Amino acid sequence: MPTTITPYEEGFWARTKRKNAENPFIAPAVVLTCYGLYRMSVTLFRHDRIGFQNSQRLRVGAQMAAFAAFVGGIWYQDLKKKGEMGVGKPVEKVEKPVEKKE
């Protein structure tokens, strides 16, 4: 089991790299959410109602994808940790030798 490192010891970029390696689907979903927010602000200032609705749907979908990636990553890490600890693995049966009575 790895030792616990505080964020100050690890550094910002090293921690970001490690977290992104643990759950690589969150970063693209966050970028897509930010893009949806950008498109919403552009279409709002242009008074484009249909574009605004489409941008809002994009943002909501991207947020749902980010949340699903977040929950899925937690679930996966939990299953991985349980597998390392031996939880959930089938237990081998050990048969006792039968004693003969005379």
C-alpha positions in Angstrom: 0.0 0.0 0.0 1.5 3.4 -1.0 2.4 5.8 1.7 0.2 8.9 2.2 1.7 12.1 0.7 0.4 15.5 1.6 -0.5 17.8 -1.3 2.4 20.1 -0.2 4.9 17.3 -0.5 3.6 16.0 -3.8 3.3 19.3 -5.7 0.4 20.6 -7.8 1.4 19.2 -11.2 2.4 15.8 -9.8 -0.9 15.5 -8.0 -2.8 16.6 -11.1 -1.0 14.1 -13.2 -1.7 11.3 -10.7 -5.4 12.2 -10.3 -5.8 12.4 -14.1 -4.2 8.9 -14.4 -6.6 7.5 -11.8 -9.7 8.8 -13.6 -8.9 10.1 -17.1 -12.5 10.8 -18.2 -13.2 13.7 -15.9 -10.8 16.2 -17.5 -12.4 16.0 -21.0 -15.9 16.2 -19.5 -14.9 19.4 -17.6 -13.4 20.9 -20.7 -16.6 20.1 -22.6 -18.7 21.7 -19.8 -16.6 24.9 -20.0 -17.0 24.9 -23.8 -20.8 24.6 -23.3 -20.7 27.6 -20.9 -18.7 29.6 -23.4 -21.1 28.8 -26.2 -24.0 29.7 -23.9 -22.5 33.2 -23.2 -21.8 33.8 -26.9 -25.3 32.8 -28.0 -26.9 34.8 -25.1 -25.2 38.0 -26.3 -26.2 37.3 -29.9 -29.8 36.8 -28.7 -29.9 33.4 -30.5 -32.5 31.4 -28.6 -32.1 28.1 -30.5 -28.3 28.2 -30.1 -28.6 29.1 -26.5 -30.9 26.1 -25.9 -28.5 23.8 -27.8 -25.6 25.1 -25.8 -27.5 24.6 -22.5 -28.2 21.0 -23.5 -24.5 20.5 -24.3 -23.5 21.9 -20.9 -26.0 19.8 -19.0 -25.0 16.6 -20.9 -21.3 17.3 -20.3 -22.0 17.9 -16.6 -23.8 14.5 -16.5 -20.9 12.9 -18.2 -18.4 14.5 -15.7 -20.5 13.3 -12.8 -20.9 9.8 -14.2 -17.1 9.7 -14.7 -16.6 10.9 -11.2 -18.9 8.3 -9.7 -17.6 5.5 -12.0 -14.0 6.3 -11.0 -14.9 6.1 -7.3 -16.7 2.9 -7.9 -13.8 1.4 -9.9 -11.2 2.5 -7.3 -13.3 0.9 -4.6 -13.5 -2.4 -6.5 -9.8 -2.3 -7.2 -9.0 -1.7 -3.5 -11.3 -4.5 -2.4 -9.6 -6.8 -4.9 -6.2 -6.0 -3.5 -7.4 -6.7 0.1 -8.9 -10.0 -0.9 -12.5 -9.0 -0.4 -14.8 -10.5 -2.9 -12.5 -13.3 -3.9 -13.9 -16.9 -3.6 -12.9 -18.7 -0.5 -11.3 -22.0 -1.0 -12.9 -24.9 0.9 -10.7 -27.0 3.1 -12.1 -30.4 3.8 -11.4 -32.0 7.1 -10.1 -35.6 7.0 -12.7 -38.1 8.1 -11.8 -40.0 11.2 -12.6 -43.7 11.2 -14.3 -45.1 14.2 -13.4 -48.6 15.2 
